[in-house]
Amino acid sequence: MFSYLTGAVIPQRFRRWQWLLLFAIALILTVGSSIWRIMATPPPVALQPAVSLLPQDPYIQVYFNQSEANVYTDPYRQIERYGDDLEQVVVTAIAEAATSVDVAVQSLNLPLVAQALVDSANRGVKVRLILENQYANPTSAQAQAEQTEAWMAIADSDRDGTLTPAEIAQADALRIVKTASLPWLDDTADGSKGSGLMHHKFLVIDRRWVLTGSANLTLSGTHGDGDEPDSRGNVNVILKIDSAPMADRFTEEFNLMWGDGPGGRTDSRFGLKKPHRPAQAIALPNSSVTLQFSPLSPTKPYDQSVNGLINRTLSQSTRSIDLALFVFSEQPIVNQLEAQVKAGTALRALIDPSFVYRSYSEALDMLGVALPDQRCRIEADNRPWLTPSASVGSPQLPSGDKLHHKFAVIDGTTVIIGSQNWSHAANTENDETLLVIRNPTVAAHFNREFERLYRSPYVGNTSLLERKTADSQQRCPTVTSAPSG
C-alpha cells in the first residue's frame, strides 16, 4: 500500500491498524459531538398558560376543556396540553360527596370517573346512574368502535395494538360500574326501546351541587380521541353550580327517569312520557338563572318549549349575539335571529364543520343559501336571508375534534347553555337540559371561549360552500320543497 503523505510504501501488516485507528478517531469525534449537542440543548420548556385566569363566580364556576388559561397532562395519553381537566373536575366533586351522587349522562367511558363512583359507594354514599341505552349496552358499530378506541388509548399500556382481558378490565368504565353492582339503568327502563335520546349531561351531588354542560363523560368528550395524538377533545364546557334549589330541580328530573330503580316496575319516564316541566326561575347570589328540561310534545304551544325559551331570550338582545353550536337546524330560531339582526343586533355564529353546510343547517339560511338534500328537496319552510351574513361559518379545530358546544352569549352578559342542541328532535323527543344564566362574570368565560374559537374562522361564502353549491346545482337541476312537518 502506498502512502500519499510520505511517499513510502506501507507494509501489509500495518494496513489493518491504520483503518482501525481512523475508525476510532471518527467514532470519538461523533460521540463527542453528540454528547456536546445533548449537553448544549436546553431542556424542554413546560407548556405555560397562554392567558391569565378569569375570576370565577363563587356559585357558578366554568370549565372549558380547551381553555388556554390552564395546562394539564392527559392522564391516559400522557399529553401535556391546554385546557381544564374536565374529568378531574368531575372526579373531585364525586370524591367530596358526603351523602349522594346522581349521574345522568348519555355516555360514560372514563374509568377514573367510574372508579370514583365505586369508591364513593364504598364510603356509604348513595350512587345512582342513568345512561343512554345505545351506550349502556353498545351494540351499534359506531358505539362499539368508540368503546374500542377509548380502551386502546386508556389500557393498551404496552402499545402492542392488542388488548388483553386484564387491560380491558381496567379500561372498561361500564364493567367497573357493573362489577361493583352500582345501581344503574337506561332509557329502556320505561318498557320501551328507548327515548329519542337520553341526552342529559348532569350530576347532582349531596342535593347541593350540580355539574352540567355539553360534555359527555368520555375520552373524546374531555381529553381527546385515543387514535389521534393532535386531538384535544370535542370542544366542551362543564359548569359547577352551588345551589340547593337548583339541585332540587335536577333531582326531580332524575327521579322521573329513575322511577323505583333498576329491576322494579316499568315506572321510569323518559322522553314524552314525562309531564311538561315549564321554565323555572332560580335566584342565586349575583345571578338570575332560568332552567328548563325537554322534551315537549310538538302539539303543545312552541313558546312553552325549551326552544321557545331560547327564542324569547334571543329576542331580548340589543347589541350582540354570539353562537357556538354543534347543530343548528331549528327554523323558528333562525327566523328570530333574522329579526334581531334587522333590528341592529350584531351576529356571529360558529357551527361544527361536519354540520354547517348540511341541507337542514340554519347556517345556510343565515348565509343566504339553500342546498337540496339527497332527494333534491329543499327543507320545508326554508327562508334564506336576503342579506347574507358574512360572520357565520365554522371554526378551525384540532384534527378529530368537534365543536360540541351548545351556547350563546347575548349582549356579553347573558349565556344560554346546556345539553340541548338547537334542533326539532332535541326539543320534542330527547331528554335535555337548558340554562339561561344572567351573570357578567360567568358570561366573561364564554366571551373568551368564543373569541378563541373565532380567531381564524371559515365564515361567509367560503370556497367549500361555493363548491357545494355548484355540485348541488349539477346534481339537482330541478329541486322541490320537502313536505312540512
Steps between C-alpha positions, in 0.01 A plus 500: 500500500640845401476799737424831334616683809854360515547350159599175666350158461314390813556136585200269477503427876435869584196546272249353741628716791480814289132449422420410858670819616306713253172333603572560869576867440175544302299321771648720774418815303144383430426399859661815635295716265178323603577540869575869447168550316308321776669707770458821303130440425282667762238279667151522353303792636179401678186626334375816669148651500460738208257732681427587860221340698170684509322550833250226578159570645496318837165334420537426126844386395587447132747247352595459132701200382692713245545810716836672452503619862600159637740217418471136605627156400250261344500208749461238227706619203753688719472808276569840651239733361291814551165463670310442820506131595125438488537142620687615809232761572243218502717253693577757771131589540407132533783436748374785718142367511369431850155350443396460134613507137248486215640482146295532180729497199468379143830315503766399754833341412741678735632240749614761752143629524363145530750418775415823683134394501593157636725650767224735611251215521749304710512799739123475546399767247178423311593478131251478211583500128284551189637448148379508140426139400713511185806561717400303809494182290687594183380291208526741208821500297560867585457451875723193501766679295498793745530259791793309348677823405471625857626170641803506269593849617439430867621145554735385226793566731755304295374667180500170311166574332317219680300496822524225757205420731694658787556820302132521405394446862690808615382711204131405478314761704168319466654172615643679803149631581327166441761291684450720805123451470429872493132563423453623145240500226445639152211642303353155429401479868159643408424185300579662165789455258635832620411868480611723213829544688574507871723797424536649850847582630467574871601391849327595824712465813373519859183678377717814485740484206408471131754426229361544150587625154572354157759232588441128500719311748710348224856516375395686184275730702774611736864418416509398133465207260720207589624439146565867418796657688406851386146470635422705810143377547174618355471864608293493819412677823396390848338730757524429872207665675456539874125528556268277701188627313670425168603155625139432605373571146761269346420231759131518405598448135724209599228337710252509211744291299605278791153392612543230761841409364647207308314173506178653627181605327516666160415834658801689369404788275713616211433724202139598444381272781601774742258776593563849371760677714471874439795735525592578859678809631765429765671780688868472589724768650612724212300295247157457351459150359218340301491120473290280274504137389394348168313346330159652435247355259485689169124518554560741791563874449854558374552788742475254792789289372872531561554630148228751576704611802804538273294715263370723777850551636644585157218749445629703796835573333581864427870494405646159418442127467785248477417134433721191536288199406551137408174484304261777398194385309202677660319733259311714756827589673678608183193708411530672839869563439418666169259732679768590755757573229254721314446690825874569527642210704847386390508124438788253485439125477727197495360155418688171507671442162324166451156666527540856378419431131253215536175556315306551825755733662366844587849635432398480135201727562727754667741475205215556252539152349273198451652158434278204405516168682584166337150487348543848350253652743532828684415507870141592571442861609856584398568875502848605379587851609479763230797672663745215565720510808876514452567391859347150497703184445718252688818513712839344442534202735769247590489188284219266602319746729147633473348830608269339755392822672135600526534858623408855415617826656257790481614860545814365666321429830240224448588136421281226354661162574406135542487158343234609251602530138298764317286251310142375472594151627667638813191710569234233443663159561815507712568528872685833513605788725517873432615786723476874439751673728507876546834570664782708345773308687377170359445654157861625490619138483273428205603825329865394522421150372310638202781740412748211514288300257440802275870577452533360148155377402369392162211743464286648225494362148799267534657306213356180648150647499546613140600146401205348682265746330642419156486125569138521613401694189658233282351215702152653528405700191145499643422530871175464689389606845487231768159455668453705813524320834 
